């Protein structure tokens, strides 16, 4: 592997915004897709997270492909659903974007924990991240399932070795968190501005 598991993501980040600074739909979704192989390195612990992220990317991508010119910018999809009063449905793209963003928040926190607490096990890093990001949005069932899944987190040393490839894993991880974080913050700001940032899991 050339570089680390984060190399493809760092490359994609350069293309997510238009010259005017707007979030572009396809580049943002393509960036999120580069994280699926990273999640795979966690093994069974992240099976649910990976399925959730993959499903939400597919939902948004399907909408984008229905009219790439119309949905060139990510937030246009949400505006369209608000106008048609379908944004609050559990199968809406608005819901998809919200949960995709939340899942990414969780991953960024996991990586931040791995950087800040180099003595923590992977289970500790994942558990703490879950408490601080996803837990408050999950119902009892989702919360129990997620907590059980995180107990299957891989050995930290093994994960870091696999993730490092031929690059500097801590440097790339730090850069990933600092550059990807602002995209997620923008999504939350936008979703909050249309009253859609507080939806909980059913």
N, C-alpha and C positions, 0 to 999 in steps of 0.2 A: 504493500500500500504506500503510495506516494504521499508524504505528509501524515497528518493525523486523521482520525474520523471526522474532525471538524473542518478539514480543508475544503471539501465541496460546499459546505454551508457558508464559510467565510467568502468564498468566491461569488456565490449567488447574492450575497447581501448587497453587493455593489449595484445591483440592477433592480432593486425592489421599488425604488421611488422614481417618479417621473422627474423631468428637469424642474418642474414646478413644486416638487416635493410631495406629490400625491402618491398614495400607495397603489401600486399596480397589481391587479388580481393575479395574473398568471405568474409573474416573478415571485410574489409572496407565497403562493401555493407551492411553487417549485422549490422555494427555500425550505418550507416546512417539510416537503418530501425528503429532503437531504437528511433530515433527522431520523427517518425511519430506520436506516441501517445502524445509527447510533443507538437507538432504543433496542434494536435486536441484540446488541452486545450485553444488555442486562438480562437476557434470557427470560425465564418464566415470570419473573417479578413484574415485568412491564407488558405482559401479554394483553391485558385489558386496555392499558394506556395506548399501546400501539394500534389496537383495533379501533379504538375511539378516534384517535388522530387520523388514521387512514380513512375511516368512514366520513369524518367531517371534511377532509380535503376533497374526497370524491364528490360529496354533495355540492360543495361550492364550485368545484371544477365543472360539474355537469351543468350547472346554471350558467357559468361563464361561457362554456362551449355552445350553449343555445343561441348566444348572440355576442361574440367576442368584442365587437365594436361598442355595443351598448354597455357591456359590463367590463370594459377595460380597467376601470378603477374599482377597487375592492368595495368601497362603501356605497357605490351605486346599487349594488345587489340588495343591501339592507334598505336603502331609500325606497326601492321598488316594492319590497315586501311591506313596508310601513304604509305606502299608498294603497296597496291592495288588501291591507289589514290581515296579512298572513304571517307577519313577523313573529308573533308570539307562539305559533304552533311548534310542537316538539320536533317536527321534521323540517322546520324552516331553515333557510341558509343563515338567517340572523342567529338562530340558536346554534347552528354549526360553527359560525365564526366565533361566537362567545365561548363555546366549549373547547374549540381548537386553541384559542388564545389562553384559556385557563390551563389547559394541559401543557402548553408551552411555558407558561409561568412556572408550573411545577418543575419542569425539566431544568429551566434556568436556575431555579433555587437549588436543585440537586447538585448542579455543577458548581454553583457558588459555595455550597457546603463542602464539596470535595476540595475546593481551593482553600477555603478558610480553616477547615478542620481536618488537617492531614492525618490526624490520629483516629478519626471516626471510621467506623465500619461503613460499608455501603448501606446496610439496613438502617443505621443511625441517620445517615445523610438523607436517605429517601423518606424515612419516617418523619423527620423534622420538617422537610420540605412539604410533605403532604399536609401536616398540621397547619402550616402557614399559608398554604395556597388553596388546595381543593377541598379540604375537609368541611369548611363552613358552607360550601355550596352543595354538598352531597347529603342525600337522605340517609337514614340508618342503614339500609341494605347496601347502597353503594359504598358507604363508609366502611362497613364490615368487610365487604369483598376486597376493597382496595387495601385495607390494613393487612388482611391475610396474604394478599399477593406480594406486598412489600417485604414480608418475612422471607420471601424466596430470593431476595436480592443477592447478586453474585459476590464472590470474594473481591474485595476492593483492588488488591494488588493485581489479580488476574485481569480485571476489567481495565485497569489503567495501562497494563502492558499491551493488551489487545487494541485499545483505543489509540495508543501512542503511535503505532506504526513506525514511520521513520522520522517523526517530527517531535517538537517539544509540546507534550500534551497539556501541561499547566498553562503555558503561554497562550496556546490556541483556545483553551477552555475559557480563560479570562477574557480574551479578545471576543470570543463568541458571546459571552454574557453581556459585555459592555456594548456590543454593536447590535445584538438582537433585542435586548431589553427595550430600547426606545420604540421599536416597531410594536411591541406588545402594549406599551404604555399608550401609544397613539390609538390602538384598537380599543382599549378600555375607555379612553377619553371620548372617542367617537360614540361608542355604545352607550356610555353614560349620558351623552348629550341628546340621545334619542330615547332615553329611559329604558335601555335594554341591558344594563350591566349588572342587574341585581337578580336575574332569574336563577332559581334554584333547580336542582334535579328533581324530577317527579318521583 
